[in-house]
């Protein structure tokens, strides 16, 4: 097998796994919400409703597609694709596993691209997803959609600053090749913290971890920060005028972004594919550990949605600018002083 074929195989497996996981997440969303509310959830399509995501996909394909009168047609069509592509491209640098083997003398890792600027790639490409939401809201020629797009842009910019500062704190304490996500994982897999804890950045940067986790909710427009949709005020917000597969693409992008953010949290703070107290674990064991850690954060996304009430919009902005940003800046300052 050549390096090209090995890379192509990784692309198919990782992208296919991401889209499949996004479909499964829609079923998990319904099941978790039903469990919290003492209901059954989907139970008619397949055993225990397991084929419900497939039924939803078929339904979206056959639903009527329309473009609202007065809408900017090409931007209206392009917006959902931008949202989905940004989330799909972000996953390219996530290291899901360690060294798989060698092909023609080249080391093959279980990630699509092992970039030296992987952390910058995730921030840069992930930030493009906001353009899909803004363009979808503006191009729809609807006041509800426009308000949703404006809210999303202000929200994501506000919380992205704190999120980047949290990543900076992790990059600062990484000794070798600090912007490479695999290097960040390798350092967390080396030795123990204080002689008995896993050497995870969670224990070295607890404040950054807490801020990062909350910021991921705002970055993915998840409850209690779902002001871009906010059904009680904006009908559906930026996607009010969308139907059929264009509507589905927005939600594929949302669930893929949730998976990417959960994976990034695991990579930066919970040792990624490393297994505590087992430095040389086989890559399949590491992959299983990564999936379990990411699944916990995906469950957290669902759990919070059905537990906490939505904030007011002024509370959202106050929290981002008056609480999170000063804390993130102070954390970076203290980290820099400690390193100096």
C-alpha angles and dihedrals in degrees: 000000000000125000089252093056091045090052092046090052091051091050092052094045097045098041091042090049092049095051091044090050089051089055092047089049091061089056091045090051090057095042094048092047090049091049092051091048094043094248133126101238121201109356107146106070109068126331108331089350092294093145094053094105089054091049090050091052093052090047092052092050092056099039118109116268120212140164115219118246110264094020121136094249104203094044090045089056095040098051099074091047091054091052093050096042094051091056093044094049093048091064092062094089100039109115103222094174144004131253111335097182143284130287119191089344093306119121112237117209125187095255129086096234127014096205123179087220096045094134091053091047093057092048095045099043095037089054090059089069090078089066090064091054094045094046092045091052095045098041094051093075089224127124092216091052092046092053090049092052093048092049091049094051094050092044097048094045091049096052097035089068092058092042092054091048089053090053089048090056090055092045090051094058094045108100105198126042091342098190092055109096093209090055089053089053093045092054090052089051093054115093129319133293112247089350099289113043126078108266091245122150087234087079095041096045107025095154092049089050093052093046092045094052093051092045090055089063090055093043092054095043091241127157129304084031099042095123093135088070105021098161094198091062110018104031091231102338118216094005098046093113097042127103141165118011094347088061089046092052091058090055094043085055092049095051093042089051089051090052092047092050092047089049092047091050090052092047097048101038113014102048097262110232093354118117116218114252091003109088097171099044114155113261093248090056089048091050090051090049090050093050092050093050092047091046089058092057091045088054088049090056090054096041094052092049092061096038111046127057120236116268123235112259093246089052090052093053094042090052092051100045104027101036114017100039095050091045092049092048091048090050092053090047093051090046090052093048091049093050092046 
